[in-house]
Amino acid sequence: MLVLTGTAASALALLAHAGRPAQADHASNDSRFTAQEFIEPIKFLASEKLKGRGNGSRELNHAAKYIAGRFRKFGLKPAGDHNTYFQHFSLVVGAKLGRKNSATFAQGTTSTPLKVRQDFIPLSFSANGTVEAPLVFAGYGITAPEYHYDDYQGVDAGGRAAVILLHEPQENDEHSVFMGKQLTAHAEIVSKAINAKNHGAVAVLLVRDLTNHPGQADELLKFDEVSGPQEMSIPVIQVKADTVNGWLKPSGQTLDDLRQAIDKDLSNHSIALQASSKLTVNVDIDRIHRKVSNVVGELPGADANSADQYIVVGAHYDHLGLGDEHSLAPNQKGQVHHGADDNASGVSGVLELADALSHASTRPRHSIVFIDFAGEELGLLGSSYYTQHPPFPLKQTIAMVNLDMIGRVTNNRLYVAGTGTSPGFAQIVQESNRGIAFDVSPSASGYGASDHTSFATHDVPVLFFFSGLHSDYHKPSDTWDKIDAADGARVAELVSNVIGELDALKEKPQYVRLAEQATATMGGGGGYGPYFGSIPDFGQVEHGGVRFADVHDGSPAGKAGFKAGDVLIEFDGKPIDNLYDFTYALRAHKPGDKVMVTVMRGNEKVTAEVTLEARK
């Protein structure tokens, strides 16, 4: 399951359950769905051998071949590229330093080169390119109206490279108007970089605030240590404190002098360096592209009048590999993040269903499309690609059923979302659950942090089955031995009943657009700040702006007339290049604020005023 917030703390706040799940006393009523068969694929997919199935890894390809082999065994028809089970697509899985990174500081007629990895280092989300600019020291690089604090007040950063301290003021003062040792979101490096860009800076130079951290060495961050957008629009590098102190020497200041002055009373001590001082920096970063694949198989329908209509049953099979920015155990990066529940359990459910339905004495009337998606953990990329390049027309897809984390049912509670996306779906789930007797917790919404969202944004009715979050989520400890296989088999049985009910429908289900509540899940900008009401297109490939996959009816964005397909380029006068920019801009406001928002609709610019609302 995808983490949308981008921070471990926010994700942990979502946890619905903790500890080892209570084992069920129930067993599946249907002999086709057994605990033994359910656990078998999970043991393999979550094994040390598959190393967490990271996107772009050899092990993810190994998992894809395993799934395809099972599809072939069940007699499913290949529905991928070139009569195979694999629907290939490319994604960016990381970055590495290129060979042409350089930086030179010039003061008057004297030039001093800096050595990459020794004196400076670009961050992985830095823009590529060359910048030559004068410098400005911009304190901690924070603009925080709620704390009456602004490092950019009274100093012009336009056209300059901004030198910015890490962390935030008074972080060792428990009585600070900031939050003391519990840093705020303003301390996030990507927030500082966005704020600098919004103030006209053409580059960001980060530097450690060493005296706030006694005993800490003046070390450079690792190139990929900090998460951020795929690529910002300005260079972002870190420079060693001793180097910057040398640049400040003609002014009679040091970084520590300036830091202490700021921390004393939160007064502004940002200064422009001498006009004769300039930095020339060239950043060369290679984005790493990898080909991955959705695994797609079809069970053709038996009814000539219904076989050209499709029920999609899906789950994602990728996970975090050895840990990435989505890991909730960052101190355990480098260890296998097994992903047994997330989402080997959902894949096992899909395989169980494919096995049962393909060997049933009576074939389904409608065609059933079984899909295991890649790229979910990077932003629903596999399902987005499928819905943009569907082998089977979406207008003829009557429903999408998504299984994500179904292996750790607690207290017999099962969460089912999407029950409001078509009339009768709630009743279908209720009828299908008779005799299985889960305590079903329904939700009408068809949107959420998993692959069904990609279908809901294309007006396909959806149902999403989920057994709940737990304390092992996105950690190495999500291992196969913690799976409740008996209840997992019961979930597969329930979904089989649901598919049977869908297959029995005489008419294509109507898709219902819901007036979504202003909740923190996918409300626009990753759940930060007030409610806006858009859903970002996670499959967006072009740079610049944030494309709306959908806009909630009745939301602030919807009331202002914005639509699916619009590309957000400006929010309250701030340029929006990516989802991080949008998050930062939204977080700077409160419910009730009126902001001017500009989108591109085709080749036309559309601007409207939006009144932001409170999240519920």
C-alpha positions as CSV (number, residue, x, y, z in Angstrom):
1,M,0.0,0.0,0.0
2,L,1.2,3.4,-1.0
3,V,2.2,6.0,1.6
4,L,0.9,9.3,0.5
5,T,2.2,11.6,3.2
6,G,5.9,11.3,2.5
7,T,6.8,11.2,6.2
8,A,7.1,8.3,8.6
9,A,5.3,10.1,11.4
10,S,2.3,10.8,9.3
11,A,2.1,7.2,8.1
12,L,2.4,5.9,11.7
13,A,-0.5,8.1,12.7
14,L,-2.6,6.0,10.2
15,L,-1.9,2.7,11.9
16,A,-5.2,1.0,12.8
17,H,-3.8,-1.9,14.7
18,A,-0.5,-2.9,16.4
19,G,1.3,-6.1,17.2
20,R,0.7,-9.6,16.0
21,P,-2.8,-10.2,14.6
22,A,-5.2,-12.4,16.6
23,Q,-5.5,-15.7,14.9
24,A,-9.0,-16.5,13.6
25,D,-11.2,-19.3,14.8
26,H,-12.9,-19.4,11.5
27,A,-12.1,-21.4,8.4
28,S,-13.2,-21.0,4.8
29,N,-16.5,-22.7,3.9
30,D,-15.3,-23.3,0.4
31,S,-12.8,-26.1,-0.1
32,R,-11.2,-24.2,-3.0
33,F,-9.8,-21.6,-0.5
34,T,-7.5,-23.1,2.2
35,A,-5.0,-21.6,4.6
36,Q,-2.3,-23.9,3.1
37,E,-2.9,-22.7,-0.4
38,F,-3.1,-19.1,0.7
39,I,0.2,-19.1,2.6
40,E,2.2,-20.9,-0.2
41,P,2.7,-17.9,-2.6
42,I,3.3,-15.5,0.4
43,K,6.2,-17.7,1.7
44,F,7.8,-17.4,-1.7
45,L,7.1,-13.7,-2.5
46,A,8.1,-12.6,1.0
47,S,11.2,-14.8,1.2
48,E,14.8,-13.5,1.6
49,K,15.5,-14.7,-1.9
50,L,13.1,-12.1,-3.4
51,K,14.7,-9.3,-1.3
52,G,11.5,-7.2,-0.8
53,R,10.5,-7.1,-4.5
54,G,11.8,-3.5,-5.0
55,N,10.7,-1.8,-8.2
56,G,13.3,-2.1,-10.9
57,S,15.1,-5.0,-9.2
58,R,15.9,-8.4,-10.6
59,E,13.8,-9.9,-7.8
60,L,10.7,-8.0,-8.9
61,N,11.1,-9.6,-12.3
62,H,11.5,-13.0,-10.6
63,A,8.2,-12.4,-8.8
64,A,6.6,-11.4,-12.1
65,K,7.7,-14.6,-13.8
66,Y,6.4,-16.6,-10.8
67,I,3.0,-15.0,-11.1
68,A,2.9,-15.5,-14.9
69,G,3.8,-19.2,-14.4
70,R,0.8,-19.6,-12.1
71,F,-1.4,-17.8,-14.6
72,R,-0.2,-20.2,-17.3
73,K,-0.8,-23.2,-15.1
74,F,-4.4,-22.0,-14.5
75,G,-4.9,-21.7,-18.3
76,L,-5.4,-17.9,-18.3
77,K,-5.1,-16.2,-21.7
78,P,-2.0,-13.9,-21.9
79,A,-3.2,-10.3,-22.0
80,G,0.1,-8.4,-21.9
81,D,2.4,-7.3,-24.7
82,H,3.0,-9.5,-27.7
83,N,0.9,-12.3,-26.5
84,T,2.7,-12.6,-23.2
85,Y,1.5,-12.0,-19.6
86,F,3.7,-8.9,-19.2
87,Q,2.5,-5.4,-19.8
88,H,5.8,-3.5,-19.8
89,F,6.3,0.1,-18.7
90,S,9.3,2.2,-17.6
91,L,9.6,4.1,-14.3
92,V,12.3,6.1,-12.5
93,V,13.6,4.0,-9.6
94,G,16.4,6.3,-8.4
95,A,19.3,8.5,-9.4
96,K,23.1,8.5,-9.3
97,L,25.7,11.2,-9.6
98,G,27.0,11.8,-13.1
99,R,30.5,12.7,-14.1
100,K,30.2,16.4,-14.6
101,N,29.4,17.8,-11.1
102,S,31.5,20.8,-10.3
103,A,31.4,24.0,-8.2
104,T,33.6,27.1,-8.0
105,F,33.5,30.0,-5.6
106,A,34.8,33.3,-7.0
107,Q,35.6,36.4,-4.9
108,G,36.9,39.2,-7.0
109,T,39.7,37.7,-9.2
110,T,40.2,34.7,-6.9
111,S,38.5,31.4,-7.8
112,T,38.4,28.3,-5.5
113,P,37.1,25.0,-6.9
114,L,35.1,22.7,-4.6
115,K,35.5,18.9,-4.8
116,V,32.4,16.8,-5.3
117,R,31.8,14.4,-2.4
118,Q,34.5,16.1,-0.4
119,D,33.4,19.8,-0.2
120,F,29.9,19.6,-1.7
121,I,27.3,17.1,-2.9
122,P,24.1,17.5,-4.9
123,L,21.0,15.9,-3.5
124,S,19.2,13.3,-5.5
125,F,16.2,15.6,-6.4
126,S,18.4,18.5,-7.5
127,A,17.8,20.0,-10.9
128,N,20.5,19.4,-13.5
129,G,22.2,22.3,-15.2
130,T,24.6,25.2,-14.6
131,V,24.0,28.2,-12.4
132,E,26.2,31.2,-11.8
133,A,24.9,33.5,-9.1
134,P,25.8,35.8,-6.1
135,L,25.0,34.4,-2.7
136,V,22.7,35.3,0.2
137,F,22.7,33.8,3.7
138,A,19.0,33.1,4.4
139,G,19.2,31.7,7.9
140,Y,17.3,28.5,8.3
141,G,15.4,29.2,5.0
142,I,12.0,29.2,6.8
143,T,8.9,31.3,6.3
144,A,6.5,30.5,9.1
145,P,3.7,33.1,9.5
146,E,2.2,31.0,12.3
147,Y,5.4,31.6,14.4
148,H,5.8,35.2,13.1
149,Y,9.1,34.1,11.6
150,D,10.6,34.7,8.1
151,D,14.2,34.3,7.2
152,Y,13.6,36.1,3.9
153,Q,12.1,39.3,5.4
154,G,14.2,42.3,4.4
155,V,16.6,40.4,2.1
156,D,16.3,39.8,-1.7
157,A,17.0,36.2,-2.7
158,G,16.0,36.8,-6.3
159,G,18.6,35.5,-8.7
160,R,20.9,34.4,-5.9
161,A,22.0,31.1,-4.5
162,A,20.6,30.8,-1.0
163,V,22.8,29.5,1.8
164,I,20.6,27.8,4.4
165,L,21.2,26.1,7.7
166,L,19.7,22.7,8.4
167,H,17.0,22.1,11.0
168,E,15.2,25.1,12.6
169,P,15.7,27.8,15.2
170,Q,15.8,27.1,18.9
171,E,15.6,23.4,18.4
172,N,17.2,22.8,21.8
173,D,14.8,25.2,23.6
174,E,11.7,23.4,24.9
175,H,10.0,26.8,25.4
176,S,10.6,28.0,21.8
177,V,7.6,29.2,19.9
178,F,8.7,26.5,17.4
179,M,8.4,23.0,18.8
180,G,11.9,22.6,20.3
181,K,13.4,19.2,19.8
182,Q,10.3,18.0,18.0
183,L,11.0,19.6,14.6
184,T,8.2,21.0,12.5
185,A,7.6,20.4,8.9
186,H,9.5,23.6,8.1
187,A,12.7,21.8,9.0
188,E,12.2,19.4,6.1
189,I,14.9,19.9,3.5
190,V,12.5,19.8,0.6
191,S,10.4,22.5,2.3
192,K,13.4,24.7,2.6
193,A,14.3,24.2,-1.1
194,I,10.7,25.0,-2.2
195,N,10.6,28.1,0.0
196,A,13.9,29.3,-1.5
197,K,12.6,28.8,-5.0
198,N,9.4,30.6,-4.2
199,H,11.5,33.6,-3.0
200,G,13.4,33.7,-6.3
201,A,16.5,31.8,-5.4
202,V,18.2,30.0,-8.3
203,A,20.0,27.5,-6.2
204,V,20.0,26.2,-2.6
205,L,23.2,25.5,-0.6
206,L,22.5,23.6,2.6
207,V,25.0,23.7,5.5
208,R,25.0,22.0,8.9
209,D,24.2,24.0,12.1
210,L,27.0,22.3,14.0
211,T,26.9,24.0,17.3
212,N,23.3,23.0,17.8
213,H,24.6,19.4,17.5
214,P,27.7,19.0,19.7
215,G,29.9,16.2,18.6
216,Q,28.4,16.0,15.1
217,A,31.0,16.0,12.3
218,D,30.7,18.4,9.4
219,E,29.8,15.5,7.1
220,L,28.0,15.6,3.8
221,L,24.7,14.0,3.5
222,K,24.5,10.9,1.4
223,F,23.4,11.6,-2.2
224,D,20.1,9.8,-1.8
225,E,19.6,10.3,1.9
226,V,16.8,12.9,1.6
227,S,13.5,12.2,-0.1
228,G,11.9,14.7,-2.4
229,P,10.4,15.1,-5.9
230,Q,11.9,13.3,-8.8
231,E,13.6,16.6,-9.9
232,M,13.3,20.1,-8.7
233,S,13.5,23.1,-11.0
234,I,16.7,24.5,-9.2
235,P,19.9,22.9,-8.1
236,V,20.0,21.8,-4.4
237,I,23.4,21.0,-2.9
238,Q,25.1,20.7,0.5
239,V,28.3,22.5,1.3
240,K,30.6,22.0,4.3
241,A,30.4,24.6,7.0
242,D,34.1,25.4,6.9
243,T,33.8,26.2,3.3
244,V,30.9,28.7,3.9
245,N,32.7,30.2,6.8
246,G,35.5,31.1,4.4
247,W,33.0,32.8,2.1
248,L,31.6,34.8,5.1
249,K,35.0,35.9,6.4
250,P,35.1,39.3,4.6
251,S,31.9,40.2,6.3
252,G,33.3,39.5,9.7
253,Q,30.7,36.9,10.4
254,T,30.6,33.2,10.9
255,L,27.8,30.7,10.5
256,D,27.7,30.2,14.3
257,D,27.6,33.9,15.0
258,L,24.6,34.3,12.7
259,R,22.9,31.2,14.1
260,Q,23.3,32.3,17.7
261,A,21.9,35.7,16.9
262,I,18.8,34.1,15.2
263,D,18.3,31.6,18.0
264,K,18.6,34.2,20.7
265,D,15.3,36.0,19.9
266,L,14.3,34.7,16.4
267,S,15.4,38.0,14.9
268,N,16.3,38.2,11.2
269,H,20.0,38.0,10.4
270,S,19.9,37.1,6.7
271,I,22.5,39.0,4.7
272,A,23.7,39.2,1.1
273,L,27.4,38.3,0.6
274,Q,29.7,40.7,-1.2
275,A,28.5,41.5,-4.7
276,S,31.9,40.3,-6.0
277,S,31.3,36.9,-4.6
278,K,29.7,34.3,-7.0
279,L,29.2,30.6,-7.1
280,T,29.2,28.6,-10.3
281,V,27.7,25.1,-9.9
282,N,27.0,22.5,-12.4
283,V,24.8,19.5,-11.3
284,D,24.9,16.3,-13.3
285,I,22.5,13.6,-12.1
286,D,21.5,10.5,-14.0
287,R,17.9,9.4,-13.4
288,I,17.8,5.6,-13.3
289,H,15.0,4.2,-15.5
290,R,14.0,0.6,-15.3
291,K,11.5,-1.5,-17.2
292,V,8.9,-3.3,-15.0
293,S,5.7,-5.1,-15.9
294,N,2.1,-5.6,-14.8
295,V,1.2,-9.3,-15.0
296,V,-2.1,-9.7,-16.9
297,G,-4.1,-12.8,-17.6
298,E,-7.7,-13.2,-18.9
299,L,-10.3,-15.8,-18.2
300,P,-12.6,-15.3,-21.2
301,G,-16.3,-15.2,-20.4
302,A,-18.6,-18.1,-21.4
303,D,-21.6,-15.9,-22.4
304,A,-21.4,-14.5,-25.9
305,N,-23.5,-11.5,-24.8
306,S,-21.3,-10.7,-21.8
307,A,-17.8,-11.9,-22.7
308,D,-16.9,-8.5,-24.0
309,Q,-17.5,-7.0,-20.6
310,Y,-14.8,-7.3,-18.0
311,I,-14.4,-7.7,-14.2
312,V,-10.9,-6.8,-13.2
313,V,-9.4,-8.4,-10.1
314,G,-6.1,-6.9,-9.0
315,A,-3.4,-6.5,-6.4
316,H,0.1,-5.0,-6.5
317,Y,3.1,-7.3,-6.1
318,D,5.9,-4.7,-5.7
319,H,7.3,-3.6,-2.3
320,L,10.2,-1.6,-0.8
321,G,13.1,-3.9,-1.6
322,L,15.8,-3.2,1.0
323,G,14.0,-0.1,2.2
324,D,13.5,3.3,0.5
325,E,12.1,6.6,1.5
326,H,8.8,4.9,2.3
327,S,10.3,2.7,4.9
328,L,8.9,3.2,8.4
329,A,12.0,1.7,9.9
330,P,14.6,4.1,8.4
331,N,17.4,2.8,10.7
332,Q,16.9,-0.6,9.1
333,K,17.4,0.4,5.5
334,G,19.5,-2.2,3.8
335,Q,17.5,-5.0,5.4
336,V,14.9,-6.9,3.4
337,H,11.5,-5.3,3.7
338,H,9.6,-8.6,3.2
339,G,6.2,-7.3,2.3
340,A,4.3,-10.4,3.3
341,D,1.0,-8.6,4.1
342,D,1.9,-5.6,1.8
343,N,1.2,-7.1,-0.6
344,A,2.1,-10.7,-1.1
345,S,-1.2,-11.4,0.7
346,G,-3.2,-9.6,-2.0
347,V,-1.3,-11.4,-4.8
348,S,-2.0,-14.7,-3.1
349,G,-5.7,-13.7,-3.1
350,V,-5.6,-13.0,-6.8
351,L,-3.9,-16.3,-7.5
352,E,-6.4,-18.2,-5.4
353,L,-9.3,-16.6,-7.2
354,A,-7.7,-17.2,-10.6
355,D,-7.2,-20.9,-9.7
356,A,-10.7,-21.4,-8.4
357,L,-12.6,-19.6,-11.2
358,S,-10.5,-21.1,-14.0
359,H,-11.3,-24.6,-12.7
360,A,-14.9,-24.0,-11.8
361,S,-17.4,-26.4,-13.4
362,T,-19.3,-23.3,-14.8
363,R,-17.3,-20.5,-16.3
364,P,-18.2,-16.9,-15.4
365,R,-20.5,-15.2,-18.0
366,H,-18.2,-12.1,-18.1
367,S,-14.5,-12.1,-18.8
368,I,-12.4,-11.9,-15.7
369,V,-9.1,-10.0,-16.0
370,F,-6.5,-10.9,-13.3
371,I,-3.8,-8.3,-12.8
372,D,-0.8,-8.0,-10.5
373,F,0.6,-4.4,-10.7
374,A,4.1,-3.1,-10.3
375,G,5.0,0.4,-9.3
376,E,2.2,0.8,-6.7
377,E,4.6,1.8,-3.9
378,L,6.1,4.6,-6.1
379,G,2.6,6.1,-6.7
380,L,0.1,3.7,-8.2
381,L,2.2,3.7,-11.4
382,G,1.3,0.2,-12.7
383,S,-2.4,0.7,-12.4
384,S,-2.1,4.2,-13.8
385,Y,-0.3,2.8,-16.8
386,Y,-2.9,0.0,-17.2
387,T,-5.8,2.5,-17.2
388,Q,-4.0,4.7,-19.7
389,H,-3.1,1.7,-22.0
390,P,-5.9,-0.8,-21.2
391,P,-5.8,-4.1,-23.1
392,F,-9.5,-4.3,-22.4
393,P,-11.7,-1.2,-22.8
394,L,-12.4,0.6,-19.6
395,K,-15.9,1.5,-20.9
396,Q,-16.6,-2.2,-21.0
397,T,-15.1,-2.8,-17.6
398,I,-18.0,-3.3,-15.2
399,A,-16.0,-3.3,-12.0
400,M,-12.5,-3.4,-10.5
401,V,-11.9,-5.5,-7.3
402,N,-8.7,-4.6,-5.5
403,L,-6.9,-6.7,-2.8
404,D,-4.3,-4.9,-0.8
405,M,-3.1,-6.2,2.6
406,I,-5.7,-8.9,3.3
407,G,-3.5,-11.2,5.4
408,R,-3.8,-9.9,8.9
409,V,-7.5,-9.7,9.8
410,T,-7.9,-8.6,13.5
411,N,-11.0,-9.3,15.6
412,N,-12.8,-10.6,12.5
413,R,-12.9,-7.0,11.1
414,L,-12.5,-6.5,7.3
415,Y,-12.6,-3.1,5.6
416,V,-14.4,-2.8,2.3
417,A,-14.2,0.5,0.4
418,G,-16.0,1.5,-2.8
419,T,-19.5,0.4,-1.7
420,G,-20.9,3.7,-2.8
421,T,-19.4,3.7,-6.3
422,S,-22.3,1.9,-7.8
423,P,-25.9,1.3,-6.6
424,G,-26.3,-2.1,-5.1
425,F,-22.6,-2.6,-4.3
426,A,-23.2,-2.4,-0.6
427,Q,-25.9,-5.1,-0.9
428,I,-23.6,-7.3,-3.0
429,V,-21.0,-7.2,-0.3
430,Q,-23.6,-7.9,2.4
431,E,-25.1,-10.8,0.5
432,S,-21.6,-12.2,-0.3
433,N,-20.7,-12.1,3.3
434,R,-23.6,-14.3,4.5
435,G,-22.2,-17.5,5.8
436,I,-18.6,-16.1,6.0
437,A,-19.6,-13.6,8.6
438,F,-16.8,-11.0,8.7
439,D,-17.5,-7.9,10.7
440,V,-17.4,-5.7,7.5
441,S,-16.6,-2.0,8.0
442,P,-17.8,-0.4,4.7
443,S,-16.8,2.9,3.1
444,A,-18.5,4.4,0.2
445,S,-15.4,6.1,-1.3
446,G,-13.7,4.7,-4.3
447,Y,-10.5,6.6,-3.6
448,G,-7.6,5.6,-1.4
449,A,-3.9,4.8,-1.2
450,S,-4.1,1.7,-3.5
451,D,-4.6,0.7,-7.1
452,H,-8.4,0.9,-7.2
453,T,-8.1,4.7,-7.3
454,S,-6.6,4.5,-10.8
455,F,-9.9,2.9,-12.0
456,A,-12.2,5.1,-10.0
457,T,-10.7,8.2,-11.6
458,H,-11.8,6.6,-15.0
459,D,-15.4,6.1,-13.8
460,V,-15.1,2.4,-13.2
461,P,-17.0,1.2,-10.1
462,V,-14.6,-0.4,-7.5
463,L,-14.5,-2.5,-4.4
464,F,-11.4,-2.5,-2.2
465,F,-10.7,-5.3,0.4
466,F,-8.2,-4.5,3.2
467,S,-7.6,-6.1,6.6
468,G,-6.1,-3.0,8.2
469,L,-2.7,-1.5,9.0
470,H,-0.4,-2.8,11.7
471,S,2.9,-2.0,13.4
472,D,4.9,-4.1,10.9
473,Y,3.7,-2.0,7.9
474,H,6.5,-0.9,5.7
475,K,9.1,-2.5,8.0
476,P,11.4,-5.6,7.6
477,S,9.2,-7.3,10.2
478,D,6.3,-7.7,7.8
479,T,7.1,-11.4,7.4
480,W,5.1,-14.5,6.3
481,D,4.8,-16.1,9.7
482,K,2.6,-13.2,10.9
483,I,0.0,-13.9,8.2
484,D,-3.4,-15.2,9.4
485,A,-3.7,-17.6,6.4
486,A,-7.1,-19.0,7.5
487,D,-8.7,-15.6,7.5
488,G,-6.9,-14.7,4.3
489,A,-8.6,-17.7,2.6
490,R,-11.9,-16.5,4.0
491,V,-11.3,-13.1,2.3
492,A,-10.6,-14.9,-1.0
493,E,-13.9,-16.8,-0.5
494,L,-15.8,-13.5,0.1
495,V,-14.3,-11.9,-3.0
496,S,-15.2,-15.0,-5.0
497,N,-18.8,-14.5,-3.9
498,V,-18.6,-10.8,-4.8
499,I,-17.3,-11.7,-8.3
500,G,-20.2,-14.2,-8.6
501,E,-22.7,-11.5,-7.7
502,L,-21.1,-9.1,-10.2
503,D,-21.1,-11.7,-12.9
504,A,-24.8,-12.4,-12.4
505,L,-25.7,-8.7,-13.0
506,K,-27.9,-8.3,-16.1
507,E,-26.8,-4.8,-16.8
508,K,-23.5,-2.9,-16.5
509,P,-23.3,-1.3,-13.0
510,Q,-23.7,2.5,-13.0
511,Y,-20.7,4.5,-11.7
512,V,-21.6,7.0,-9.1
513,R,-19.6,10.1,-8.5
514,L,-19.5,10.7,-4.8
515,A,-19.3,14.0,-3.0
516,E,-16.2,13.0,-1.1
517,Q,-15.7,14.1,2.5
518,A,-12.8,16.4,3.3
519,T,-10.6,13.8,4.8
520,A,-6.9,13.7,4.9
521,T,-6.7,10.8,2.4
522,M,-5.8,12.0,-1.0
523,G,-7.6,15.3,-0.6
524,G,-4.9,17.1,-2.6
525,G,-1.3,17.7,-1.6
526,G,-0.8,14.5,0.3
527,G,-3.2,15.2,3.2
528,Y,-1.5,18.3,4.6
529,G,-3.2,21.6,5.4
530,P,-6.7,22.5,4.5
531,Y,-9.0,20.7,2.1
532,F,-8.7,21.4,-1.6
533,G,-10.4,18.4,-3.2
534,S,-8.2,17.2,-6.1
535,I,-6.6,13.8,-6.7
536,P,-3.2,13.9,-8.3
537,D,-2.4,11.8,-11.3
538,F,0.4,9.6,-10.0
539,G,1.1,8.3,-13.4
540,Q,1.9,11.8,-14.8
541,V,5.1,11.7,-16.8
542,E,5.5,15.2,-18.1
543,H,7.4,17.7,-16.0
544,G,5.9,20.9,-14.7
545,G,2.6,21.2,-12.7
546,V,0.4,18.7,-11.1
547,R,-2.2,17.0,-13.2
548,F,-5.6,16.3,-11.6
549,A,-6.7,12.7,-12.1
550,D,-10.0,13.8,-10.6
551,V,-11.7,16.6,-8.7
552,H,-14.2,15.8,-6.0
553,D,-17.7,17.1,-6.7
554,G,-18.7,19.7,-4.1
555,S,-15.0,20.2,-3.0
556,P,-13.4,23.7,-3.0
557,A,-11.7,22.8,-6.3
558,G,-14.9,21.4,-7.7
559,K,-16.9,24.5,-6.7
560,A,-14.3,26.7,-8.5
561,G,-14.9,24.8,-11.7
562,F,-11.7,22.8,-11.9
563,K,-11.8,19.4,-13.7
564,A,-10.0,16.1,-14.1
565,G,-7.2,16.6,-16.6
566,D,-6.4,20.2,-15.5
567,V,-2.7,20.8,-14.7
568,L,-2.1,22.9,-11.6
569,I,0.7,25.4,-12.4
570,E,0.1,28.2,-9.8
571,F,-1.3,28.3,-6.3
572,D,-1.7,31.7,-4.5
573,G,0.9,33.2,-6.7
574,K,3.4,30.4,-6.2
575,P,4.6,28.3,-9.1
576,I,3.7,24.6,-8.8
577,D,6.2,22.2,-10.5
578,N,5.3,19.0,-8.6
579,L,3.3,17.5,-5.8
580,Y,5.8,18.6,-3.2
581,D,5.3,22.2,-4.3
582,F,1.5,21.8,-4.0
583,T,1.8,20.2,-0.5
584,Y,4.0,23.1,0.7
585,A,1.7,25.7,-0.8
586,L,-1.4,24.1,0.7
587,R,0.2,23.7,4.1
588,A,0.9,27.4,4.3
589,H,-2.9,28.1,4.4
590,K,-5.8,27.5,6.8
591,P,-9.5,26.7,6.2
592,G,-11.4,29.8,5.0
593,D,-8.5,31.3,3.1
594,K,-9.3,32.4,-0.4
595,V,-6.6,31.7,-2.9
596,M,-6.2,32.3,-6.7
597,V,-5.4,29.0,-8.5
598,T,-4.3,28.7,-12.1
599,V,-4.4,25.5,-14.2
600,M,-3.6,24.6,-17.8
601,R,-6.7,23.1,-19.5
602,G,-5.3,22.0,-22.8
603,N,-3.6,25.1,-24.2
604,E,-5.7,27.5,-22.2
605,K,-4.9,29.0,-18.8
606,V,-7.8,29.0,-16.4
607,T,-7.7,31.0,-13.1
608,A,-10.3,30.9,-10.4
609,E,-10.6,31.8,-6.7
610,V,-10.8,28.8,-4.3
611,T,-12.1,29.0,-0.8
612,L,-10.3,26.3,1.2
613,E,-12.1,24.2,3.7
614,A,-11.4,22.3,6.9
615,R,-10.6,18.6,6.8
616,K,-12.8,16.3,8.8
